[in-house]
């Protein structure tokens, strides 16, 4: 079996975390100077490992190995959420690099661009499998400051570079390692999770149109308060969704904005960004219908409410043979100390699964913390996860 260098894995992860260091985490938004510096560093590390590396026209870093016969593609992403953790995504990329070193053949490695959705979800992996059109790129804007994706690519030195495209005949499949980003492994004492499926994410923008007016002189009886309409809908969702949700369904109002947002003005407009997640298509459909009905009910009030569907991804079941290879490797290295589990977060693996078999491996997140600078994983769990991924990759290539 291949033997990974655990100290080297941890050292590479810590070096990568220096690009955009923030407290004990990282702030490395897609196409920022820190992000591009990290991509060039990674391309150099892939080349040093004997892979032919490139950064493509949307910023994905891809290292291709020599060797005849089918290859395995390993990877994740290296940009981060704002002021977030040092392992989210980066762990899977560095694991891929180390597995390529350990096996010495037939392992390609990728760091996909903008999995975190600063501009558009899964930009790099969608581009790679042919699901990102030029029109998609033209429309995409930075969700925080509105910068067009075309301008960001230009500023990052990527404009005009070709976009890499998958050759399905080259690959046996795709493997991605990741921190769990939840607390199931940590609280149960398990050290590894073999992912069975990845949830779909339905995202919405809900706009409320009222009448802006003076907060002191506008009588309550005649107000059309967009902020109040928003709060009432959010509360209605929280009452209704438990009745239609499944045991693993989650929903979140991630952003609320009032316009103009002044203490002495009745808000004339408001907006909420809302999402829910589940792996069951029937459950997702039921939650969507419930949301539509709640918005229709809200429209009987004094404010107009508009529901805009921003995106609806598709839940993906991970390849059964890949699950079994990961499970066998986990049992060999950590007997009885692993579990099969679904992923409550979206990952590039669900995009790659459109073109090839895909599998995922989780390592624990201490306290279940992720998308925060205090995110962390024990080093022995990091090393164990990388070794198990290498064992599974070797078994898949030999099958």
C-alpha positions, 0 to 999 in steps of 0.5 A: 500500500502507498505510504504518505508523509504525514508531516509533509501534508501538515506542513503544506496545509500550514504553508497554504494557510499563510496566503491570506492569514486571518487570526487562526484562519484564512481570508482568501476570496476568489481571485483576490491577490492572496488567492492568486498567489496561493494558486501559483504556489500550488501550481509550483508544488504540483510541478515539483511532484512531477505533474504537468500543472496549469492554471486555466481561464477561470483559475482552476489549478490542474496537475496532470500525471504521466502514466498509461491507463485510467487516472484518478482525479483528486481535488477540492478548492483553495479559496475561502469564505470571508474570514473562515477556516484554514482547512475547508477545501484546502485539505482535499487539494493537499491530500490530492497532492500527497496521494500523487506523490505517494502513488507516483502515477495516474493521479491528477490533482485539481483545485477548482475555482470559486467553489465557495460562490463568491461569483457563481457556485462551482465555477471551476468544476462546472467549467471543467465538465462543460456546465458553465457557458460564456453567458454564465460568465457574462452574467456572474457578479461578485455577491458582495460588491457586484464586480463582474466576473469578467473584470475579476478574471482580467484583474487576476491575469486569467483573461484569454487563457483557455478553460480546461475541459474534462476528457471522460475517457482519461478518468476512472473517477473523482475522489474528494476529501474534506472536513465534515463541517458539522459535528457528527464525527466529532461528537460520536468519536468517529474519525472518518466519514464515508460520504453516501450522498451530497445534498441539494441546495435551493437558494432564493432572493425574496424582495418586499415592496412597501412604502418608505415614510416617516417613522414618527408621523406615519400611523401604524394603521396605514403603514406598508412596512417592508421590514415588518413584512420580511420578519413575518414571512421569516417567522412563518417559514420557521413555523411551517417548515418543520411540518414538511421537512425531513430529519436532515433538512435545514433552512437558513435566512442568511442575509436581511437588508432593509432599505434605506436602513435608517432608524427614523424611516419606515423601510420602503423595501427589504430583501432576504436571502434564503436557502434550504437543503436536503438530499431527497428530491421529494422533500425538496419539492415539498419545501419549495411548494411550502415556500411558494404558498407562504409567499402567496399568503404574504402577498395578501398583506400590505406589501408586495412580495416577490420570490426569485429562485437563484439556484437549485442544485441536484442531490448526488449519490456517491458511487457505490464502488468508491464508497466501498473502497473508502470504507475498506480503507477506513476499516483497515486503518481505523477499525470500527472508527468510521461511519457512512454519512450524507454531506449536508454541504455542497461540494465539487464532487457533486458536479464531477459526478455528472461526468464520472464516478465520484466519492468523498471522505470526511475527517472530523471538524472540532466542535463542528465549526466551519466557515469561521476562522476558528475551524480546526481538525486534529493533526492525527485525523488529518494524517489518517484521512490522507492515508486512507484516501491514498489506500482507497485511490490505490485500490480503485486504480488496481480494480 
